[in-house]
Amino acid sequence: MRSPVALALSAVTLAVVVSGCGAAQEVADTANAISNTATTVQVCTDALSQAGRIFDGGSPERTVDSAHAAAGSLADLAASAADTTVNQAISALAATLRDVTVDDVIGRPAAWLAAKADQVAALTSACAP
């Protein structure tokens, strides 16, 4: 049988270990939050960059091709977004770009650009801290 002193030391040791595990978990949680924030910032930067390189005033076909290529890249970025709101905003922008046609660019350029601008604004808002 253990002495009362040994039992007290065991209890103190257990308390230190448990509190140390809690502190370690807090550090790990903070590190994960920082990592997710850094990832979100990078995803937002990449997504906004993709959205800004679409319109080619000289060729509606190139504009549509660029929009479709950007939509694919944005879908990949959305999958890597840790933040659900950012993911949804990127996915909505990708859908807008994926659905554009040459007729949209030629016949309704203002409407298409307005829809794209609305999606970019939503993404910018989702990315704001």
N, C-alpha and C positions, 0 to 999 in steps of 0.2 A: 504494500500500500504506500502511496506517495504521501510525503509530508505536506502540511499546509503551505509551506514556503514554496515547494516545488509546484504545487497546484496554482498558487498565485502567480508565479513566474510564467507558467504555461499559459494562464489566462491573459497576462499582459502581452506575451509574445504573440498569441493568437490575435489580440486586439490590434497590435501594431501591423501584423501581416494583413489583416482584413482592411484596415484603414489605408495601408499602402496599396492594396489592390484597387480600392476605390479611387485613390489619387491617380493611379496608373490608368484606370479606365477613363477618368476625366481628361487626362492628357491625350489619350488615344482619341476620344470623342472630339476634342478641340482640333487635333491634327486632321481628323477626317473632315471636319467642317471647313477648315482652311483649304484643304485639298479640293473639296467640292466647290468652294468659292472660286479658287483659281481655275478649275476646270470650267465652271460656268462663264467666267470672264473670257476664257479662251474660246469657248464655243460661241459666245455672243459676238466676239470680235470676228471670228471666221464667218459666221452667218451674215453679219452685216456687210462684211467685205464681199461675200458672194452676191448679195442683193444689189450692191452698188455697181456691179460690172455687167449689167444685163443689156441695157438699151444701146443699140447700134443704129443711129439715125440713117445710115446709108443703105442698110439692108434689113428688111423685115425678116427674111429667112435666117440671117445670122442672129438677129435678136431672139427669134424663137428657139433656135438651136442653143444659144447661150442660156436662155431661160430654162430649157429642159435639162441641160447639163447642170446648171446651178441647183435645180430641183433635186437631182440625184445626190449631189453633194450635201444639200441641206437635210435631206432625209437621213443620211449617215450621221450628220451632226446632231440631229434631233435624238437619234438613238443613243448618243453619248452624253446627252445633257442630263445632269443629276437633278436639276430643278424641273418639276412638272410644268410650271407655268412657261418656262423658257422652251421646253420641249414642245408644248402645244403651239406656241407662237411660231417656232421654226417650222413645225409641221404645216401650219396654216399657210405660211409664206411659200413653202415648197409646193403645196397644192395649187396655189395661185399661179406659180411659175410653170408647173407641170401642165396645167390646163390651157395655157395661152396658145393661140393659133396665129397663123399669118393674118387671117381675117381680123382678129382682134387688134393686131398691131397696125394694120393698114386702115381698117374701117372704123375702129373704135379705140384709137390710141389713147385718148384722154381717159376713157373709162377704164382701160386696162392699167394705165399708169396710176390712176387714182386708187384702184384696188390694190395694186402693188404697194403704193405709198401707205395705204391704211395698214397693210400687213407689216411693213417695215416699222411703222410707228408703234404697232402693238408689240413687235419684237423689242424695239428700243425700250418701251415701257417695262416689259417683262425683265429685261436685262438690267434695269436701273436698280441700284442698291437700296 
